[in-house]
Amino acid sequence: MARATLRIRPKDSRRGTVRIGQLVMASIRNRLDRYGGHPLVPFALGDGSIRWYGRCKARGAVKALDLMLRYKTVRQRSVSVCAPLSIEDHAIQSMPDASPAKWHLAHTTWFFEQLVLSTIGSPSIDPRYRLLFNSDAESFGPLVDRAMRGRISRPSLEEVHAYRAAVDGRIEEALAADRLDGPAQAVIELGLHHEQQHQELLLTDVKHVLGTQPLQPAYRTDLERTGGGTIGPLEWIELDGGLVEMGAGEHGFSFANERPRHQAVIAPFSLATRPLCNAEVLAFMGDGGYDEPRLWLEDGFATAQREGWRAPLYWEHRDGMWMQYDLAGVREVDAAETACHLSYYEADAIARWTQARLPTEAEWELAATGLRPRAAHWADDDRLHPRPATGDGIRQLFGDVWEWTQSAYAPYPGARSLAGSIGEYNGKFSSGNMVLRGGSCLTPRGHVRASYRNFFAPSARWQMTGVRLATDRGAP
């Protein structure tokens, strides 16, 4: 097949592939204009050049290259998240709820092999991986129990990286050869969002691996940390509620649990302008909050007593002061920072102590609608820990910490699962989980939207979870 090469030499290379990607898309659009909507298809960007293969319709070419660029970016970020880890760090499973870093790298690759490449007849790279790196999709066959993932010493980390490279090569070749139709490209899109979820889980699981060791080593020592921030006032915004629309619309990507868009009735309520900070958690602790059963749900208090909870996860009282472990190491608790690593049980008890409550997910989504998620504090900002909530108006509704709601995780009215294995993978629900909203400082930018629903068990503490208060109010 005839091909030509267009070389791009960006004047500003500080943004690396992001800058090149922007120039690539601009070059494509120029070429589309030049060739009347039937350009050559561009691929192979590694050295800053584009190769044009064959001809196709303009819209398909732009969509295919955009998907290719995002695929490369997301896949590389997972490797980058693991770069500071030793080989030994990759293999540890610190508790049944967490997974080893090596397993995350392999499982996210398994997704693309089993749900994309297998549909176009691509031969298996290693038949053993179908079992080893399946998570919970029983339609693919037997599963390795989640608590056993840390015992998978083979394949080696080197072999897992080779597996990733092999699958990436096949996906890129299939895209370049126009072998993936619209539904297959939609599965790739799903897989990229799925991998972004695992990038956050990588960070929370690695934090648990390192933070529960005797020496509590830092994941990275170059992360920005500034102490002594100012504690902003805890104020309230009033929302009238009413009959509102919630859930994801028809346009743009969303997970199955965000659909369908439907109506909900919300009574008038007030919402705190920021999440709770460490100072307020310290006050709860100082007031005996962990010992007062009247503040807690019955199973929550039993869990707190059984597990010996006296403070948020990763906090420790040393030499008369509270210290905390974060991904940069151990340091004194900063009273102004937004509080994190609190379970639903703790969030609910603290809310009761303040004579408030947690918001419902419908209330949270109503407050978040119209805000700009991309402007929030995400993992891309490379702090990997919540900041103090400064400024005016409603703050940190997106980013910094996932915010517990009082809503149980369940399908929306009229929800329908997709057919086949994708439906099993993208439409599972389970009892006993609570909904969280908003994303965190460990979430990749662009992953979360106002309709996004996260969920965890009420006892979960190792995620980047915090508390925003709500109160009822009378009708105006």
BELTAWO-V653338 format. One record per residue. N is the residue number from 0. RES is the residue in one letter. OMEGA is omega in whole degrees, 0 to 359 (999 if undefined). D_FIRST is the distance of its C-alpha to the first C-alpha in whole Angstrom. Layout:
# BELTAWO-V653338
n=(N:N)
res=(RES:RES)
omega=(OMEGA:OMEGA)
d_first=(D_FIRST:D_FIRST)
This chain:
# BELTAWO-V653338
n=(0:1:2:3:4:5:6:7:8:9:10:11:12:13:14:15:16:17:18:19:20:21:22:23:24:25:26:27:28:29:30:31:32:33:34:35:36:37:38:39:40:41:42:43:44:45:46:47:48:49:50:51:52:53:54:55:56:57:58:59:60:61:62:63:64:65:66:67:68:69:70:71:72:73:74:75:76:77:78:79:80:81:82:83:84:85:86:87:88:89:90:91:92:93:94:95:96:97:98:99:100:101:102:103:104:105:106:107:108:109:110:111:112:113:114:115:116:117:118:119:120:121:122:123:124:125:126:127:128:129:130:131:132:133:134:135:136:137:138:139:140:141:142:143:144:145:146:147:148:149:150:151:152:153:154:155:156:157:158:159:160:161:162:163:164:165:166:167:168:169:170:171:172:173:174:175:176:177:178:179:180:181:182:183:184:185:186:187:188:189:190:191:192:193:194:195:196:197:198:199:200:201:202:203:204:205:206:207:208:209:210:211:212:213:214:215:216:217:218:219:220:221:222:223:224:225:226:227:228:229:230:231:232:233:234:235:236:237:238:239:240:241:242:243:244:245:246:247:248:249:250:251:252:253:254:255:256:257:258:259:260:261:262:263:264:265:266:267:268:269:270:271:272:273:274:275:276:277:278:279:280:281:282:283:284:285:286:287:288:289:290:291:292:293:294:295:296:297:298:299:300:301:302:303:304:305:306:307:308:309:310:311:312:313:314:315:316:317:318:319:320:321:322:323:324:325:326:327:328:329:330:331:332:333:334:335:336:337:338:339:340:341:342:343:344:345:346:347:348:349:350:351:352:353:354:355:356:357:358:359:360:361:362:363:364:365:366:367:368:369:370:371:372:373:374:375:376:377:378:379:380:381:382:383:384:385:386:387:388:389:390:391:392:393:394:395:396:397:398:399:400:401:402:403:404:405:406:407:408:409:410:411:412:413:414:415:416:417:418:419:420:421:422:423:424:425:426:427:428:429:430:431:432:433:434:435:436:437:438:439:440:441:442:443:444:445:446:447:448:449:450:451:452:453:454:455:456:457:458:459:460:461:462:463:464:465:466:467:468:469:470:471:472:473:474:475)
res=(M:A:R:A:T:L:R:I:R:P:K:D:S:R:R:G:T:V:R:I:G:Q:L:V:M:A:S:I:R:N:R:L:D:R:Y:G:G:H:P:L:V:P:F:A:L:G:D:G:S:I:R:W:Y:G:R:C:K:A:R:G:A:V:K:A:L:D:L:M:L:R:Y:K:T:V:R:Q:R:S:V:S:V:C:A:P:L:S:I:E:D:H:A:I:Q:S:M:P:D:A:S:P:A:K:W:H:L:A:H:T:T:W:F:F:E:Q:L:V:L:S:T:I:G:S:P:S:I:D:P:R:Y:R:L:L:F:N:S:D:A:E:S:F:G:P:L:V:D:R:A:M:R:G:R:I:S:R:P:S:L:E:E:V:H:A:Y:R:A:A:V:D:G:R:I:E:E:A:L:A:A:D:R:L:D:G:P:A:Q:A:V:I:E:L:G:L:H:H:E:Q:Q:H:Q:E:L:L:L:T:D:V:K:H:V:L:G:T:Q:P:L:Q:P:A:Y:R:T:D:L:E:R:T:G:G:G:T:I:G:P:L:E:W:I:E:L:D:G:G:L:V:E:M:G:A:G:E:H:G:F:S:F:A:N:E:R:P:R:H:Q:A:V:I:A:P:F:S:L:A:T:R:P:L:C:N:A:E:V:L:A:F:M:G:D:G:G:Y:D:E:P:R:L:W:L:E:D:G:F:A:T:A:Q:R:E:G:W:R:A:P:L:Y:W:E:H:R:D:G:M:W:M:Q:Y:D:L:A:G:V:R:E:V:D:A:A:E:T:A:C:H:L:S:Y:Y:E:A:D:A:I:A:R:W:T:Q:A:R:L:P:T:E:A:E:W:E:L:A:A:T:G:L:R:P:R:A:A:H:W:A:D:D:D:R:L:H:P:R:P:A:T:G:D:G:I:R:Q:L:F:G:D:V:W:E:W:T:Q:S:A:Y:A:P:Y:P:G:A:R:S:L:A:G:S:I:G:E:Y:N:G:K:F:S:S:G:N:M:V:L:R:G:G:S:C:L:T:P:R:G:H:V:R:A:S:Y:R:N:F:F:A:P:S:A:R:W:Q:M:T:G:V:R:L:A:T:D:R:G:A:P)
omega=(180:179:177:181:176:182:181:177:183:177:182:183:184:181:173:185:178:179:179:180:178:179:178:182:177:179:179:182:176:181:177:179:184:185:173:175:178:185:167:184:184:173:176:185:196:184:183:179:177:174:186:183:171:178:175:180:188:186:179:180:180:181:181:180:177:178:178:179:180:177:180:183:182:182:179:182:178:178:180:178:183:186:181:186:170:176:180:178:183:190:189:169:190:177:183:182:181:178:177:179:180:179:178:180:181:183:180:175:174:181:184:178:187:186:178:187:181:181:178:174:179:182:181:177:174:184:181:185:178:177:191:190:168:180:183:181:187:178:178:178:183:181:167:180:184:183:182:185:179:179:180:180:176:6:179:176:178:179:177:177:176:176:178:182:180:179:179:179:181:178:182:177:180:176:182:182:179:180:182:182:182:178:179:177:176:177:174:177:177:181:178:177:175:179:176:174:181:175:175:178:175:182:180:179:177:178:179:177:185:186:179:175:180:183:179:181:179:170:174:180:183:181:183:176:175:182:174:179:180:178:179:180:175:182:187:169:181:178:186:181:182:177:187:174:176:184:183:176:185:187:179:182:169:174:183:183:177:186:357:172:187:181:175:178:182:175:176:182:174:181:179:183:177:172:176:179:182:180:181:175:176:178:176:178:181:179:179:185:180:181:185:185:182:178:193:163:186:180:177:180:178:179:181:180:181:183:179:180:175:184:175:177:179:173:178:180:182:174:175:178:178:178:177:173:168:187:175:180:183:178:179:177:176:185:186:183:176:184:182:181:174:177:173:180:179:180:181:180:179:178:178:180:178:184:175:179:172:178:168:179:176:177:181:183:177:180:185:184:179:177:184:182:186:181:184:181:185:180:181:180:167:170:176:176:182:175:168:180:182:177:182:177:182:186:173:175:170:177:181:178:166:184:178:169:178:184:174:182:181:178:173:176:179:182:178:177:174:180:172:185:178:178:178:185:189:184:182:173:178:180:173:178:178:184:172:182:164:182:185:177:175:181:177:176:179:183:189:175:185:183:187:180:170:182:175:175:184:179:186:181:188:173:183:190:182:191:166:185:172:175:173:172:181:178:182:999)
d_first=(0:4:6:10:13:16:19:22:26:28:32:33:32:35:33:30:27:29:29:25:25:27:25:22:23:24:21:20:23:23:19:20:23:21:18:21:20:16:14:11:12:13:14:15:18:20:21:21:18:15:11:10:7:7:11:14:17:19:21:19:17:20:22:19:19:22:23:20:23:26:25:24:28:30:29:29:33:34:33:35:38:39:38:42:43:44:43:46:46:43:45:48:49:52:53:51:50:48:45:44:41:39:39:38:35:34:35:33:30:31:31:27:27:30:29:25:23:26:25:22:23:22:25:28:27:31:33:36:35:35:39:39:37:38:41:42:40:42:40:38:40:43:43:45:48:47:50:49:45:47:48:44:44:41:38:38:37:35:33:33:31:29:29:28:25:24:24:22:19:19:20:17:14:16:16:12:11:14:16:19:21:24:26:24:24:27:28:26:28:31:30:30:34:35:34:35:39:38:38:41:43:42:44:47:47:46:49:51:50:52:54:56:56:60:58:56:53:51:48:47:50:48:48:50:54:56:60:63:61:63:64:63:65:65:65:64:62:63:61:63:60:61:58:55:51:49:46:43:42:39:36:34:34:37:39:40:44:44:43:45:46:50:53:56:59:60:64:65:64:64:61:61:59:58:58:61:61:62:66:66:65:68:70:70:70:73:75:74:71:70:74:74:73:74:71:69:67:69:66:65:68:69:65:66:69:68:65:67:66:67:65:61:59:58:62:64:68:69:72:73:69:66:63:60:57:53:50:51:54:58:60:63:62:61:64:62:58:57:58:56:55:58:58:58:62:63:61:63:66:66:65:69:70:70:71:67:65:61:59:57:54:54:56:54:51:53:54:50:49:48:48:45:44:41:44:46:46:43:42:40:43:43:47:47:50:52:53:57:57:58:58:59:58:56:54:52:51:48:47:50:51:50:53:55:56:59:56:56:52:52:49:50:51:49:46:44:42:38:38:37:36:35:38:40:38:38:42:44:48:51:54:56:54:54:52:51:49:48:46:47:46:44:42:38:38:37:37:41:42:45:45:44:46:46:49:51:54:57:58:55:55:52:50:50:53:56:58:58:62:63:66:67:69:71:70:70)
